[in-house]
């Protein structure tokens, strides 16, 4: 039991760290007057992960931490944005910007898209299972760590699809 509690605290720390990074990223986006989709991304993902960190059971926590793998694209997008903001067009800088764009495309297709689709599938499945597991006339209360949490997974479903949309607009 102590080991499980230690794992749960560690998972929550990872998620809270991500939320802090989203706040910092949003402050940068405000200063740089980024497009509204950037602000929506920071708010939606930050709040979603914050809810998972605060109310998630171990199953939800492990799943939320796994989804952070899709953020592997973030440094490439950041570098591309920096190079584009400096209007680097030719020479080594122009090549770097094109390589960043290409890396962003491959990481999005190879990592973020599959993770987002997995989240969407898993969230839809958990919502379906939770809606079909209720006992007629009674509310089933589960203390099981592996029980689906549809109130947390439904926003994850919407958020994962929204991230895919943002990556392709």
Secondary structure in CASP SS format (residue, H / E / C, confidence):
PFRMAT SS
TARGET T0000
AUTHOR 0000-0000-0000
METHOD secondary structure of the structure
MODEL  1
X C 1.00
X H 1.00
X H 1.00
X H 1.00
X H 1.00
X H 1.00
X H 1.00
X H 1.00
X H 1.00
X H 1.00
X H 1.00
X H 1.00
X H 1.00
X H 1.00
X H 1.00
X H 1.00
X H 1.00
X H 1.00
X H 1.00
X H 1.00
X H 1.00
X H 1.00
X H 1.00
X H 1.00
X H 1.00
X H 1.00
X H 1.00
X H 1.00
X H 1.00
X H 1.00
X H 1.00
X C 1.00
X C 1.00
X C 1.00
X C 1.00
X H 1.00
X H 1.00
X H 1.00
X H 1.00
X H 1.00
X H 1.00
X H 1.00
X H 1.00
X H 1.00
X H 1.00
X H 1.00
X H 1.00
X H 1.00
X H 1.00
X H 1.00
X H 1.00
X H 1.00
X H 1.00
X H 1.00
X H 1.00
X C 1.00
X C 1.00
X H 1.00
X H 1.00
X H 1.00
X H 1.00
X H 1.00
X H 1.00
X H 1.00
X H 1.00
X H 1.00
X H 1.00
X H 1.00
X H 1.00
X H 1.00
X H 1.00
X H 1.00
X H 1.00
X H 1.00
X H 1.00
X H 1.00
X H 1.00
X H 1.00
X H 1.00
X H 1.00
X H 1.00
X H 1.00
X H 1.00
X H 1.00
X H 1.00
X C 1.00
X C 1.00
X C 1.00
X C 1.00
X C 1.00
X H 1.00
X H 1.00
X H 1.00
X H 1.00
X H 1.00
X H 1.00
X H 1.00
X H 1.00
X H 1.00
X H 1.00
X H 1.00
X H 1.00
X H 1.00
X H 1.00
X H 1.00
X H 1.00
X H 1.00
X H 1.00
X H 1.00
X H 1.00
X H 1.00
X H 1.00
X H 1.00
X H 1.00
X H 1.00
X H 1.00
X H 1.00
X H 1.00
X H 1.00
X H 1.00
X H 1.00
X H 1.00
X H 1.00
X H 1.00
X H 1.00
X H 1.00
X H 1.00
X H 1.00
X H 1.00
X H 1.00
X H 1.00
X H 1.00
X C 1.00
X C 1.00
X C 1.00
X C 1.00
X C 1.00
X C 1.00
X C 1.00
X C 1.00
X C 1.00
X C 1.00
X C 1.00
X C 1.00
X C 1.00
X C 1.00
X C 1.00
X C 1.00
X C 1.00
X H 1.00
X H 1.00
X H 1.00
X H 1.00
X H 1.00
X H 1.00
X H 1.00
X H 1.00
X H 1.00
X H 1.00
X H 1.00
X H 1.00
X H 1.00
X H 1.00
X H 1.00
X H 1.00
X H 1.00
X H 1.00
X H 1.00
X C 1.00
END
